[in-house]
């Protein structure tokens, strides 16, 4: 006979307080308060296989209130994932997989990195959207190979963060009926009782979003929790919010219901009192065999996956091409001829030779790539016509028809970026999203999370400089390029023409270990003629575009719209008998990853150096190496036509030429 539910839940409580106590840091309150909810969901409902955490049709589980990470680690350990008791006992220690907040590691069942509140629920919206789109794409009558739920735990802090409003509003509009959120409504945050700063009618808010809401559920009553989840699963047209009234730190007799349990160990005396109060008469990190047996999900998980695989093989017999495509997309593999496809698209851009804004070149490139990559899915945060993200094969996804590939995100930059992460984490998609570069600030923490998780997401960031013109300093990015380049594992591409734009898209699609920002102009830029060797070299992030001699007197380094200026200056210097080189550096991060000899060939030790970019100068000084200067903008812009602004800020061939001659005189 299986142990009582409460004893199964108490195993989570005991492991959580033991780990926090041993680490002398952590958040015991949430695991104590949500253990009963977790026990019902994981033991009765969740379809998962600890023996294969990558099973495509598994249910997804997201811990949005990630500070309660010991609840997740306890669940993974107890249910049979490859997460040993020693790792729980070394919670929050260097090199362990049991970090203070969950860090994505699919091999042990952690679907996403959480901790910055609100982003987990936004990721979950992206995952539920992915399920709905894949189901509409691949399922056939009598063969539902995509049929899983996304469950998310979230707390008061997630509800307060603005990104949850953005994401949950969109989830309701899209009718994501297989998204179930369980809200830990305990009324306590770090500062104490939330009634003084959080008095929202949360159920009313979610009903207004178009959600199915089940409120007033006792989060410590297993039968009530089970009934609520059953009701949520019966509702297929709307996402469901289950509002669970809980006591934070439940079971800690002297601290439960208070902020004292939120973010600090209970202390030895309260741990002992809690063990006695919940009837857990075992040593730290000891779980009796009968409790372990009650939690072990390996046999059930293997049976669930085996049943699905039987369905999938029958599907393969009827729809072999679809089955192969499903497996390819979910494995993350690009089409077999992808290298040749990418090279041809870049070559076609070179042959076209068009003078065009790089945002428009991006749309042309997107047309070409999307025709060969059906898993490409994206949209814009209410700037579709400006970002040029709608390609010729785009079909909008809506509540009634999810068999599309384009998303109107609305004015929701943060949610858009977090949903892209969820789509990518789910698997089977290459997601992209567009907004103005200046508004990447709104989305920044989701961009950071993609970089931290090494998750593919492509950010189309247009209107990249003072070239935006009359909309003025509120819309003209200055510090944004430097800021994005400072983010570890973010690749920032700022192409100078249609050819570099195509190469940047090719690199972003091929890159599977992190996000890419494509920085694109509003204004037209001239096409640059290149040799085939130069076209190939774009993929190296920086290359010699003009002046290949071994001993330049000055090397001009530029990106984007300023490359044309650098070429104009170099040709003028050449006419004066000077030896000028132009290096186009569309992606400094990729250039930095090249071997030393290549980097030194491109940026030789001889002569002066001058970097030119219409943005903050901070990221360029390391390339100058004490032998030159930077023409940049380290103040905010102004409202005026673009041509007037470029002249005002010194971005003319005459002004840059004067600076270049001065540097030659000084350093050569």
BELJOQUI-V485897 format. One record per residue. N is the residue number from 1. RES is the residue in one letter. PSI is psi in degrees with one decimal (NA if undefined). OMEGA is omega in whole degrees, 0 to 359 (* if undefined). D_LAST is the distance of its C-alpha to the last C-alpha in Angstrom with 2 decimals. Layout:
N/RES/PSI/OMEGA/D_LAST ; N/RES/PSI/OMEGA/D_LAST
This chain:
1/X/137.3/181/86.18 ; 2/X/145.0/177/82.74 ; 3/X/157.2/177/82.04 ; 4/X/146.4/181/82.41 ; 5/X/-43.6/184/79.48 ; 6/X/-36.7/178/78.96 ; 7/X/-36.7/175/78.64 ; 8/X/-44.5/178/76.06 ; 9/X/-35.8/181/74.10 ; 10/X/-23.5/175/74.55 ; 11/X/-39.5/175/72.67 ; 12/X/-45.9/183/69.56 ; 13/X/-45.7/184/70.33 ; 14/X/-47.0/179/70.86 ; 15/X/-37.6/182/67.76 ; 16/X/-47.2/181/65.66 ; 17/X/-31.6/177/66.91 ; 18/X/-44.8/182/66.74 ; 19/X/-43.2/180/63.09 ; 20/X/-40.4/181/62.07 ; 21/X/-43.1/181/64.10 ; 22/X/-38.8/179/62.61 ; 23/X/-18.9/185/59.03 ; 24/X/25.9/173/59.94 ; 25/X/156.5/179/58.15 ; 26/X/-171.7/188/58.70 ; 27/X/89.3/182/60.89 ; 28/X/-20.9/189/64.51 ; 29/X/-45.6/182/66.08 ; 30/X/-48.0/177/65.19 ; 31/X/-38.6/177/66.26 ; 32/X/-39.7/184/69.51 ; 33/X/-31.1/185/70.07 ; 34/X/4.7/184/69.13 ; 35/X/-39.8/182/70.61 ; 36/X/-38.0/179/73.78 ; 37/X/-44.9/181/71.89 ; 38/X/-39.1/182/69.65 ; 39/X/-43.3/180/72.68 ; 40/X/-47.3/183/74.41 ; 41/X/-48.4/187/71.37 ; 42/X/-32.9/183/70.28 ; 43/X/-26.8/185/73.74 ; 44/X/-23.3/195/75.54 ; 45/X/-49.7/191/73.08 ; 46/X/126.7/176/69.60 ; 47/X/105.6/182/69.28 ; 48/X/162.1/181/66.81 ; 49/X/102.5/179/66.72 ; 50/X/-24.4/179/65.28 ; 51/X/-15.1/177/65.36 ; 52/X/83.3/182/62.95 ; 53/X/-9.4/181/60.74 ; 54/X/10.6/176/59.12 ; 55/X/121.3/188/62.39 ; 56/X/-33.5/185/61.38 ; 57/X/22.1/174/64.50 ; 58/X/152.3/167/64.53 ; 59/X/145.5/175/64.90 ; 60/X/139.6/176/61.73 ; 61/X/127.4/182/61.92 ; 62/X/128.5/176/59.37 ; 63/X/88.3/184/59.51 ; 64/X/-38.4/175/57.85 ; 65/X/70.6/193/58.83 ; 66/X/-13.5/177/56.70 ; 67/X/-23.8/177/57.17 ; 68/X/40.6/188/60.57 ; 69/X/-29.6/181/58.91 ; 70/X/-24.4/173/61.61 ; 71/X/-45.7/180/64.04 ; 72/X/-45.2/180/61.98 ; 73/X/-38.2/178/61.42 ; 74/X/-43.4/179/65.13 ; 75/X/-45.0/182/66.04 ; 76/X/-43.6/179/63.80 ; 77/X/-48.8/186/65.10 ; 78/X/-34.3/185/68.73 ; 79/X/-8.5/170/68.78 ; 80/X/10.7/175/67.38 ; 81/X/164.9/184/63.64 ; 82/X/64.9/179/61.62 ; 83/X/100.7/189/61.03 ; 84/X/164.8/181/62.88 ; 85/X/-30.2/178/64.60 ; 86/X/-34.1/179/62.16 ; 87/X/-33.1/174/59.33 ; 88/X/-38.1/180/61.42 ; 89/X/-15.4/177/62.08 ; 90/X/35.0/177/58.33 ; 91/X/132.0/176/57.65 ; 92/X/21.1/181/54.29 ; 93/X/156.0/185/53.06 ; 94/X/130.5/175/49.75 ; 95/X/-0.9/181/49.66 ; 96/X/154.8/178/52.95 ; 97/X/0.3/179/53.64 ; 98/X/66.0/182/55.70 ; 99/X/168.7/182/52.92 ; 100/X/-35.1/172/53.77 ; 101/X/147.0/186/53.47 ; 102/X/133.2/176/54.07 ; 103/X/128.6/187/51.06 ; 104/X/123.8/174/51.53 ; 105/X/93.5/190/52.76 ; 106/X/-29.1/181/55.07 ; 107/X/-19.4/175/56.39 ; 108/X/15.1/172/58.23 ; 109/X/9.8/178/59.11 ; 110/X/110.0/189/56.55 ; 111/X/-28.5/184/55.77 ; 112/X/156.7/176/53.08 ; 113/X/127.7/180/51.17 ; 114/X/166.5/184/52.81 ; 115/X/-54.5/170/52.68 ; 116/X/109.8/194/50.97 ; 117/X/145.0/180/54.30 ; 118/X/-26.5/183/55.21 ; 119/X/-28.6/178/52.77 ; 120/X/-45.1/179/55.29 ; 121/X/-35.3/178/57.82 ; 122/X/-41.1/173/55.15 ; 123/X/-42.4/181/54.21 ; 124/X/-37.3/175/57.94 ; 125/X/-43.4/177/58.26 ; 126/X/-39.8/179/55.59 ; 127/X/-42.8/179/57.50 ; 128/X/-37.1/175/60.79 ; 129/X/-42.3/178/59.24 ; 130/X/-43.6/180/57.97 ; 131/X/-42.6/182/61.53 ; 132/X/-40.9/180/63.02 ; 133/X/-44.7/179/60.65 ; 134/X/-39.4/179/61.09 ; 135/X/-43.1/180/64.85 ; 136/X/-28.1/182/64.99 ; 137/X/-42.6/191/62.91 ; 138/X/-30.0/185/64.59 ; 139/X/145.3/177/68.05 ; 140/X/158.7/181/71.04 ; 141/X/125.9/179/74.72 ; 142/X/2.4/182/76.13 ; 143/X/81.9/179/72.77 ; 144/X/87.7/181/70.70 ; 145/X/-13.9/175/67.94 ; 146/X/106.6/185/65.85 ; 147/X/71.5/180/68.04 ; 148/X/164.5/181/66.64 ; 149/X/159.4/170/66.25 ; 150/X/120.8/179/63.45 ; 151/X/139.2/182/64.63 ; 152/X/134.7/170/62.65 ; 153/X/136.3/175/63.46 ; 154/X/158.8/184/62.10 ; 155/X/-170.7/182/62.87 ; 156/X/-38.4/180/62.93 ; 157/X/-42.1/176/59.20 ; 158/X/-40.3/181/58.45 ; 159/X/-30.3/181/60.86 ; 160/X/-32.0/182/59.10 ; 161/X/136.4/184/55.58 ; 162/X/-31.3/183/54.80 ; 163/X/-28.1/178/53.61 ; 164/X/-35.1/177/57.17 ; 165/X/-48.6/180/58.47 ; 166/X/-52.4/187/56.00 ; 167/X/-42.3/184/56.68 ; 168/X/-31.1/173/60.43 ; 169/X/-46.0/180/60.93 ; 170/X/-37.5/179/59.36 ; 171/X/-40.5/178/61.37 ; 172/X/-42.2/180/64.56 ; 173/X/-39.6/182/63.64 ; 174/X/-6.8/177/62.93 ; 175/X/50.0/183/66.15 ; 176/X/79.5/189/64.77 ; 177/X/-11.4/180/68.22 ; 178/X/25.0/172/67.21 ; 179/X/123.2/180/65.11 ; 180/X/117.8/180/67.08 ; 181/X/129.6/178/65.69 ; 182/X/112.4/188/67.58 ; 183/X/120.7/178/66.92 ; 184/X/86.4/186/67.43 ; 185/X/81.1/182/69.01 ; 186/X/-5.8/173/69.43 ; 187/X/16.0/182/68.42 ; 188/X/134.5/170/66.26 ; 189/X/-170.5/186/62.52 ; 190/X/-40.7/183/60.54 ; 191/X/-3.3/176/61.63 ; 192/X/-147.2/182/65.26 ; 193/X/122.0/187/67.78 ; 194/X/-4.2/185/65.91 ; 195/X/-22.7/180/68.64 ; 196/X/-13.1/182/66.84 ; 197/X/1.5/179/63.72 ; 198/X/90.6/183/64.72 ; 199/X/21.2/180/67.92 ; 200/X/150.1/165/67.20 ; 201/X/85.6/187/69.99 ; 202/X/-46.3/177/68.09 ; 203/X/-40.7/179/70.83 ; 204/X/-39.1/178/71.08 ; 205/X/-45.9/183/67.35 ; 206/X/-33.1/174/67.34 ; 207/X/-38.2/178/70.46 ; 208/X/-29.0/176/68.68 ; 209/X/-13.0/184/65.87 ; 210/X/19.1/178/68.51 ; 211/X/155.6/167/68.81 ; 212/X/122.8/186/72.02 ; 213/X/129.4/174/72.55 ; 214/X/107.0/184/74.87 ; 215/X/170.0/179/75.09 ; 216/X/24.3/180/77.16 ; 217/X/131.3/176/76.85 ; 218/X/109.9/183/77.68 ; 219/X/1.9/176/74.67 ; 220/X/11.3/179/76.88 ; 221/X/105.7/186/79.62 ; 222/X/-39.1/181/78.92 ; 223/X/-41.0/179/81.50 ; 224/X/-39.5/178/80.07 ; 225/X/-46.5/181/76.55 ; 226/X/-42.2/179/77.77 ; 227/X/-39.3/180/79.68 ; 228/X/-41.7/179/76.66 ; 229/X/-39.3/176/74.44 ; 230/X/-42.2/179/77.20 ; 231/X/-36.0/178/77.36 ; 232/X/-41.7/182/73.59 ; 233/X/-23.4/179/73.71 ; 234/X/-18.8/180/76.56 ; 235/X/107.0/186/74.45 ; 236/X/-6.1/184/72.27 ; 237/X/-12.8/181/71.18 ; 238/X/145.3/170/69.54 ; 239/X/156.8/184/67.39 ; 240/X/135.8/170/69.39 ; 241/X/121.9/174/68.78 ; 242/X/113.8/182/71.17 ; 243/X/108.3/184/71.34 ; 244/X/114.6/175/72.40 ; 245/X/120.1/182/73.68 ; 246/X/168.8/174/72.75 ; 247/X/117.0/178/72.74 ; 248/X/136.5/181/69.41 ; 249/X/24.1/183/69.97 ; 250/X/130.8/178/73.36 ; 251/X/-18.6/177/75.41 ; 252/X/103.5/196/73.88 ; 253/X/-28.3/184/77.00 ; 254/X/-7.0/184/75.49 ; 255/X/-13.6/183/72.14 ; 256/X/147.0/180/72.63 ; 257/X/6.9/182/72.07 ; 258/X/161.4/178/69.59 ; 259/X/-13.1/180/65.82 ; 260/X/-22.4/180/66.26 ; 261/X/-8.1/189/66.25 ; 262/X/-57.5/192/63.18 ; 263/X/32.7/179/60.21 ; 264/X/151.5/176/61.53 ; 265/X/152.2/179/63.72 ; 266/X/-26.5/186/67.40 ; 267/X/150.4/186/67.91 ; 268/X/-42.4/183/70.33 ; 269/X/-43.5/181/73.44 ; 270/X/-31.1/175/72.79 ; 271/X/-45.3/179/71.83 ; 272/X/-41.9/180/75.17 ; 273/X/-36.2/179/76.99 ; 274/X/-43.4/179/75.35 ; 275/X/-43.3/179/76.34 ; 276/X/-39.5/184/79.88 ; 277/X/-36.2/182/79.92 ; 278/X/0.7/177/78.90 ; 279/X/35.4/180/80.97 ; 280/X/95.2/188/78.15 ; 281/X/53.7/182/79.60 ; 282/X/160.0/180/76.98 ; 283/X/162.7/177/74.34 ; 284/X/135.8/178/70.69 ; 285/X/14.7/175/69.13 ; 286/X/128.3/176/72.54 ; 287/X/120.2/183/73.78 ; 288/X/155.2/187/77.27 ; 289/X/-39.2/183/77.77 ; 290/X/-31.5/176/79.87 ; 291/X/-43.3/177/77.17 ; 292/X/-42.9/180/74.53 ; 293/X/-36.0/178/76.89 ; 294/X/-25.8/180/77.34 ; 295/X/-25.8/191/73.59 ; 296/X/116.3/184/72.72 ; 297/X/8.2/187/71.58 ; 298/X/-45.1/182/70.70 ; 299/X/-46.4/179/73.96 ; 300/X/-41.5/181/74.22 ; 301/X/-42.2/179/70.57 ; 302/X/-38.9/179/70.95 ; 303/X/-40.2/178/74.08 ; 304/X/-44.0/180/72.38 ; 305/X/-39.6/179/69.52 ; 306/X/-40.5/178/71.99 ; 307/X/-42.5/179/73.96 ; 308/X/-41.7/182/70.83 ; 309/X/-32.1/174/69.85 ; 310/X/-43.5/176/73.32 ; 311/X/-41.1/182/72.83 ; 312/X/-38.4/180/69.44 ; 313/X/-35.3/174/70.85 ; 314/X/-39.6/176/73.58 ; 315/X/-43.7/180/70.92 ; 316/X/-39.6/180/69.01 ; 317/X/-34.9/181/72.20 ; 318/X/-33.2/187/72.60 ; 319/X/66.9/187/68.96 ; 320/X/-39.4/181/66.93 ; 321/X/-42.2/178/63.89 ; 322/X/-40.4/180/63.72 ; 323/X/-42.7/179/64.13 ; 324/X/-41.3/181/61.26 ; 325/X/-40.3/177/59.04 ; 326/X/-46.0/181/60.05 ; 327/X/-40.1/179/59.15 ; 328/X/-49.8/183/55.81 ; 329/X/-43.1/183/54.73 ; 330/X/-20.7/175/55.96 ; 331/X/-14.6/183/54.26 ; 332/X/6.2/181/50.89 ; 333/X/139.0/173/50.44 ; 334/X/161.3/177/48.81 ; 335/X/151.0/188/50.72 ; 336/X/-31.4/183/50.72 ; 337/X/24.2/191/48.71 ; 338/X/-39.4/180/46.12 ; 339/X/-42.9/179/43.00 ; 340/X/-39.8/178/44.09 ; 341/X/-48.7/181/45.00 ; 342/X/-45.7/181/41.61 ; 343/X/-37.6/180/39.74 ; 344/X/-38.7/180/42.01 ; 345/X/-40.3/176/41.54 ; 346/X/-42.2/179/37.75 ; 347/X/-38.4/178/38.22 ; 348/X/-38.2/177/40.66 ; 349/X/-39.5/178/38.18 ; 350/X/-41.8/181/35.68 ; 351/X/-33.3/180/38.49 ; 352/X/-38.7/175/39.59 ; 353/X/35.5/186/36.26 ; 354/X/140.5/167/37.34 ; 355/X/114.8/189/35.49 ; 356/X/150.9/172/37.00 ; 357/X/140.8/183/36.56 ; 358/X/-22.2/174/35.72 ; 359/X/-35.5/177/38.89 ; 360/X/-37.6/174/40.85 ; 361/X/-35.6/178/39.01 ; 362/X/-42.5/180/39.99 ; 363/X/-40.8/177/43.62 ; 364/X/-43.6/178/43.53 ; 365/X/-41.2/179/42.09 ; 366/X/-39.8/175/44.69 ; 367/X/-47.4/184/47.41 ; 368/X/-45.7/182/46.40 ; 369/X/-41.3/184/46.03 ; 370/X/-31.4/179/49.15 ; 371/X/-21.6/182/51.28 ; 372/X/-3.1/185/50.57 ; 373/X/83.8/187/50.38 ; 374/X/-17.9/178/53.58 ; 375/X/-1.0/177/52.72 ; 376/X/120.8/183/49.92 ; 377/X/136.6/182/51.27 ; 378/X/-166.1/183/49.73 ; 379/X/-157.1/184/49.88 ; 380/X/152.8/177/48.55 ; 381/X/69.2/176/49.25 ; 382/X/28.3/179/50.95 ; 383/X/34.1/186/47.97 ; 384/X/-48.8/182/48.93 ; 385/X/-22.5/179/48.31 ; 386/X/-38.0/180/44.97 ; 387/X/-16.5/181/43.63 ; 388/X/45.3/182/45.00 ; 389/X/-8.5/181/46.40 ; 390/X/110.3/184/49.74 ; 391/X/176.6/187/49.55 ; 392/X/-22.7/179/52.15 ; 393/X/11.8/182/53.97 ; 394/X/139.7/173/54.06 ; 395/X/123.8/185/57.45 ; 396/X/140.5/174/57.96 ; 397/X/132.4/174/59.54 ; 398/X/-177.0/185/62.32 ; 399/X/-40.5/186/65.32 ; 400/X/-25.7/185/67.62 ; 401/X/104.4/181/65.33 ; 402/X/1.4/182/62.68 ; 403/X/58.3/180/62.12 ; 404/X/-166.8/182/58.87 ; 405/X/9.7/182/55.14 ; 406/X/138.5/184/54.01 ; 407/X/124.7/169/54.32 ; 408/X/100.0/186/54.48 ; 409/X/-15.5/188/53.37 ; 410/X/-175.8/182/53.99 ; 411/X/75.5/186/51.92 ; 412/X/66.0/185/51.48 ; 413/X/-44.1/182/47.82 ; 414/X/-49.4/180/48.41 ; 415/X/-39.0/179/51.52 ; 416/X/-50.0/182/49.86 ; 417/X/-39.5/179/47.12 ; 418/X/-35.4/176/49.75 ; 419/X/-37.4/175/52.04 ; 420/X/-41.8/177/49.29 ; 421/X/-43.0/180/49.09 ; 422/X/-41.5/177/52.86 ; 423/X/-43.7/180/52.91 ; 424/X/-43.9/181/50.33 ; 425/X/-36.5/178/52.14 ; 426/X/-40.0/182/55.43 ; 427/X/149.7/176/54.11 ; 428/X/2.7/184/54.47 ; 429/X/152.5/166/51.96 ; 430/X/101.7/188/48.32 ; 431/X/147.3/175/48.12 ; 432/X/156.1/179/45.79 ; 433/X/146.4/185/45.93 ; 434/X/144.5/168/44.30 ; 435/X/179.9/174/43.53 ; 436/X/147.8/179/40.87 ; 437/X/-40.2/183/37.74 ; 438/X/-28.6/182/38.55 ; 439/X/4.3/170/41.93 ; 440/X/-21.9/175/40.56 ; 441/X/-40.1/179/41.04 ; 442/X/-34.6/186/44.78 ; 443/X/1.9/197/44.60 ; 444/X/-42.3/185/42.00 ; 445/X/-28.3/175/44.32 ; 446/X/-33.9/173/45.71 ; 447/X/-42.1/179/42.23 ; 448/X/-40.4/180/41.65 ; 449/X/-37.1/176/44.96 ; 450/X/-43.4/179/44.07 ; 451/X/-41.0/180/40.87 ; 452/X/-39.7/181/42.91 ; 453/X/-8.4/185/45.63 ; 454/X/46.0/183/43.26 ; 455/X/134.7/180/45.27 ; 456/X/126.3/171/44.26 ; 457/X/137.0/183/44.07 ; 458/X/121.0/183/41.99 ; 459/X/117.0/181/41.09 ; 460/X/103.6/189/40.47 ; 461/X/102.3/188/38.64 ; 462/X/178.3/180/38.26 ; 463/X/64.3/202/37.24 ; 464/X/2.0/186/33.91 ; 465/X/-166.9/172/32.23 ; 466/X/-13.0/174/32.74 ; 467/X/-12.1/172/33.44 ; 468/X/-34.6/173/36.93 ; 469/X/-126.8/197/37.42 ; 470/X/-16.8/178/40.65 ; 471/X/-16.5/167/41.96 ; 472/X/-171.2/191/39.64 ; 473/X/-24.3/178/38.11 ; 474/X/-24.2/184/40.95 ; 475/X/-4.5/182/40.00 ; 476/X/111.3/181/36.22 ; 477/X/138.6/177/34.51 ; 478/X/-59.3/185/31.56 ; 479/X/-3.6/193/31.53 ; 480/X/-38.7/178/33.30 ; 481/X/-46.9/178/30.54 ; 482/X/-40.4/181/29.08 ; 483/X/-45.2/180/32.67 ; 484/X/-38.2/179/33.61 ; 485/X/-22.8/179/30.55 ; 486/X/-11.2/184/31.54 ; 487/X/118.1/179/34.90 ; 488/X/138.1/175/35.24 ; 489/X/12.6/171/36.26 ; 490/X/125.2/173/35.66 ; 491/X/124.8/183/33.70 ; 492/X/112.4/179/32.14 ; 493/X/124.8/174/31.46 ; 494/X/88.9/185/30.03 ; 495/X/155.3/184/30.21 ; 496/X/-15.9/180/28.69 ; 497/X/-172.2/183/31.63 ; 498/X/-31.5/181/34.95 ; 499/X/-50.1/178/33.65 ; 500/X/-32.2/178/31.66 ; 501/X/-44.3/177/34.69 ; 502/X/-42.1/179/37.02 ; 503/X/-35.7/179/34.83 ; 504/X/-43.3/176/34.68 ; 505/X/-42.4/179/38.48 ; 506/X/-43.0/179/38.91 ; 507/X/-40.3/182/36.90 ; 508/X/-39.2/180/38.84 ; 509/X/-40.7/181/42.18 ; 510/X/-24.3/184/41.42 ; 511/X/119.9/181/40.26 ; 512/X/7.9/184/43.37 ; 513/X/28.3/176/42.01 ; 514/X/172.4/183/40.81 ; 515/X/160.4/178/40.25 ; 516/X/135.8/173/37.72 ; 517/X/122.9/177/36.62 ; 518/X/115.7/187/35.90 ; 519/X/114.7/195/34.03 ; 520/X/148.8/184/34.96 ; 521/X/151.3/167/34.55 ; 522/X/-39.7/187/37.38 ; 523/X/158.3/178/35.81 ; 524/X/142.7/175/35.32 ; 525/X/152.2/183/31.98 ; 526/X/146.8/173/31.15 ; 527/X/141.9/178/31.69 ; 528/X/127.6/176/28.70 ; 529/X/140.1/181/29.44 ; 530/X/157.5/169/28.59 ; 531/X/166.5/178/29.47 ; 532/X/-33.7/178/32.02 ; 533/X/-38.7/178/29.44 ; 534/X/-38.9/178/27.39 ; 535/X/-44.3/178/30.67 ; 536/X/-34.4/185/31.50 ; 537/X/-16.3/178/28.13 ; 538/X/-38.3/182/28.82 ; 539/X/-11.8/179/31.20 ; 540/X/3.9/172/28.39 ; 541/X/-30.4/178/27.20 ; 542/X/141.8/185/23.63 ; 543/X/163.6/180/22.52 ; 544/X/118.3/180/20.21 ; 545/X/-25.2/182/21.70 ; 546/X/137.4/175/19.39 ; 547/X/78.2/186/16.81 ; 548/X/7.8/178/17.90 ; 549/X/161.5/186/15.69 ; 550/X/-13.6/190/14.49 ; 551/X/63.3/180/10.76 ; 552/X/146.4/174/9.69 ; 553/X/-28.2/176/6.43 ; 554/X/139.6/175/8.45 ; 555/X/119.4/178/11.80 ; 556/X/120.7/181/14.52 ; 557/X/126.5/184/17.38 ; 558/X/163.9/176/20.70 ; 559/X/161.9/171/24.45 ; 560/X/-137.7/184/27.61 ; 561/X/-16.5/182/27.80 ; 562/X/-9.1/177/24.11 ; 563/X/-41.3/178/23.18 ; 564/X/-38.4/176/24.50 ; 565/X/-44.8/180/22.33 ; 566/X/-39.8/178/19.17 ; 567/X/-39.8/179/20.39 ; 568/X/-42.8/179/21.12 ; 569/X/-44.4/182/17.67 ; 570/X/-40.8/180/16.11 ; 571/X/-35.7/176/18.67 ; 572/X/-40.3/178/17.98 ; 573/X/-40.8/177/14.28 ; 574/X/-40.8/182/15.56 ; 575/X/-22.5/178/18.00 ; 576/X/1.9/181/15.46 ; 577/X/8.6/177/14.00 ; 578/X/157.9/178/10.97 ; 579/X/99.2/184/10.98 ; 580/X/141.2/177/12.13 ; 581/X/143.8/172/14.19 ; 582/X/125.6/174/17.02 ; 583/X/117.4/171/18.67 ; 584/X/127.0/182/22.15 ; 585/X/75.8/183/23.35 ; 586/X/-24.6/179/27.00 ; 587/X/100.4/182/28.00 ; 588/X/-33.3/182/25.74 ; 589/X/-41.8/178/28.75 ; 590/X/-39.0/177/29.34 ; 591/X/-42.5/179/25.70 ; 592/X/-25.8/181/25.82 ; 593/X/-5.2/179/28.91 ; 594/X/163.4/180/27.28 ; 595/X/158.2/185/26.74 ; 596/X/-43.2/183/23.65 ; 597/X/-41.6/179/22.73 ; 598/X/-46.8/181/22.94 ; 599/X/-38.1/179/20.87 ; 600/X/-29.1/174/18.04 ; 601/X/-39.7/180/18.37 ; 602/X/-44.1/180/18.11 ; 603/X/84.6/185/15.32 ; 604/X/165.1/180/13.28 ; 605/X/-18.0/184/11.41 ; 606/X/151.3/171/8.21 ; 607/X/-179.5/179/5.66 ; 608/X/166.6/177/6.84 ; 609/X/143.0/177/10.61 ; 610/X/118.4/176/13.23 ; 611/X/142.6/185/16.92 ; 612/X/115.7/177/19.59 ; 613/X/135.2/182/23.26 ; 614/X/65.1/179/26.18 ; 615/X/-174.5/181/27.35 ; 616/X/143.8/188/26.73 ; 617/X/-11.2/195/23.20 ; 618/X/-35.4/185/24.43 ; 619/X/-2.4/187/24.26 ; 620/X/-18.1/187/20.60 ; 621/X/-28.4/180/18.83 ; 622/X/-26.2/177/19.53 ; 623/X/-20.3/180/17.48 ; 624/X/-33.5/173/14.42 ; 625/X/37.7/176/14.56 ; 626/X/11.7/185/13.13 ; 627/X/43.0/178/9.66 ; 628/X/-144.1/184/10.64 ; 629/X/-176.6/180/14.04 ; 630/X/130.1/169/17.29 ; 631/X/104.6/182/19.28 ; 632/X/-166.4/179/22.76 ; 633/X/111.3/181/26.16 ; 634/X/34.3/173/27.42 ; 635/X/165.9/182/30.64 ; 636/X/159.4/183/33.63 ; 637/X/-167.8/179/34.00 ; 638/X/166.2/179/36.51 ; 639/X/114.5/179/39.23 ; 640/X/165.0/174/38.24 ; 641/X/149.4/185/37.61 ; 642/X/-44.2/183/34.56 ; 643/X/-37.1/178/32.88 ; 644/X/-41.9/181/33.35 ; 645/X/-43.0/179/31.97 ; 646/X/-40.1/178/28.75 ; 647/X/-41.7/181/28.11 ; 648/X/-38.0/183/29.23 ; 649/X/9.9/173/26.86 ; 650/X/18.3/179/23.79 ; 651/X/68.3/175/23.87 ; 652/X/156.7/179/23.47 ; 653/X/-36.8/181/21.08 ; 654/X/-48.7/182/20.67 ; 655/X/-44.3/181/19.91 ; 656/X/-35.5/177/17.51 ; 657/X/-40.3/177/15.76 ; 658/X/-43.2/179/15.33 ; 659/X/-40.4/180/13.86 ; 660/X/-43.1/180/11.40 ; 661/X/-38.2/179/10.26 ; 662/X/-40.8/180/10.10 ; 663/X/-36.2/177/7.91 ; 664/X/-44.9/179/5.30 ; 665/X/-33.1/185/5.92 ; 666/X/-37.9/190/6.12 ; 667/X/-8.4/182/3.80 ; 668/X/NA/*/0.00
